[in-house]
Amino acid sequence: MRTPLHTAVGGAELLEEVRNRLHCAYLSDLRFSPMKTQAIRCLANMDGCRYSLWEWNDAIAYLLEENTVCGDILTAQDRFRQAAQRMLPAAGHMLVTATVQ
């Protein structure tokens, strides 16, 4: 198992925070529907400054399955906003998102 290089303020990692918010038993649950969609939407709306750039880039690799390395947190979080926009349901369908605090 890989150990993260950095941890978030308060000791919780970015992906672990998402796992907790979505009440998943395992981090790997985030990679599969419908949790993957909810995780991406959650990340698109989180406070980006609480987590390191390394964690945001790690989340991009893990959830979006991209080898993109962003140079700043805002750009990294924007990748999740773009992905969330692509996942929007057709007009008339209900949009369900994770509660962001």
C-alpha positions in Angstrom: 0.0 0.0 0.0 1.2 3.5 -0.9 1.8 6.0 1.9 0.9 9.7 1.1 3.7 12.2 1.0 1.6 14.9 2.7 -1.4 15.0 5.0 -4.1 17.6 5.3 -4.4 20.1 8.1 -5.9 18.2 11.0 -4.4 14.9 9.9 -7.1 13.8 7.5 -6.3 13.2 3.8 -8.4 14.6 1.0 -9.7 11.3 -0.3 -10.3 10.1 3.2 -12.4 13.2 3.9 -14.5 12.4 0.8 -14.8 8.8 1.9 -16.1 9.9 5.3 -18.5 12.5 3.8 -20.0 9.9 1.5 -20.1 7.2 4.3 -18.1 4.7 2.3 -16.5 1.7 4.1 -13.4 1.7 1.9 -11.5 4.3 -0.1 -11.7 2.0 -3.2 -15.5 2.4 -3.1 -15.0 5.9 -4.4 -13.8 4.6 -7.8 -17.1 2.9 -8.7 -20.6 4.2 -9.6 -22.5 5.8 -8.1 -19.9 6.8 -5.5 -17.4 8.0 -8.1 -19.9 10.6 -9.4 -20.7 11.7 -5.9 -17.0 11.9 -5.0 -16.2 14.0 -8.0 -19.0 16.4 -7.2 -17.9 16.6 -3.6 -14.3 17.4 -4.6 -15.6 20.1 -7.0 -17.2 21.9 -4.0 -14.7 21.4 -1.2 -12.5 24.0 0.4 -9.4 23.4 -1.7 -7.0 25.3 0.6 -7.3 22.7 3.4 -5.3 20.2 1.4 -2.0 20.1 -0.3 -1.4 20.3 -4.0 0.0 16.8 -3.9 -3.3 15.5 -2.5 -5.3 17.2 -5.2 -3.1 15.7 -7.9 -3.3 12.3 -6.2 -7.1 12.6 -6.2 -7.1 13.5 -9.9 -5.0 10.4 -10.7 -7.2 8.1 -8.4 -10.7 9.3 -9.4 -10.3 10.9 -12.8 -7.7 8.4 -13.9 -5.6 11.1 -15.5 -1.9 11.6 -15.4 -2.4 15.4 -15.2 -0.2 17.2 -12.7 -1.6 20.6 -11.9 0.7 23.4 -10.7 -1.7 24.9 -8.2 -4.7 23.9 -6.1 -7.3 26.0 -7.9 -6.4 24.4 -11.3 -6.5 20.9 -9.7 -9.9 21.6 -8.2 -11.1 23.0 -11.5 -10.4 19.6 -13.0 -13.1 18.2 -10.7 -15.5 21.0 -11.6 -15.0 20.2 -15.3 -15.6 16.5 -14.6 -18.7 17.2 -12.5 -20.1 19.4 -15.3 -19.6 16.6 -17.8 -21.6 14.3 -15.5 -24.6 16.6 -15.1 -27.8 14.6 -15.8 -30.1 15.6 -18.7 -32.5 18.4 -18.0 -35.4 17.3 -15.8 -33.5 14.8 -13.8 -32.7 15.4 -10.1 -29.1 16.2 -9.2 -27.9 14.5 -6.0 -24.7 15.8 -4.4 -22.8 15.1 -1.2 -23.3 17.6 1.6 -20.3 19.9 1.8 -19.5 21.7 5.0 
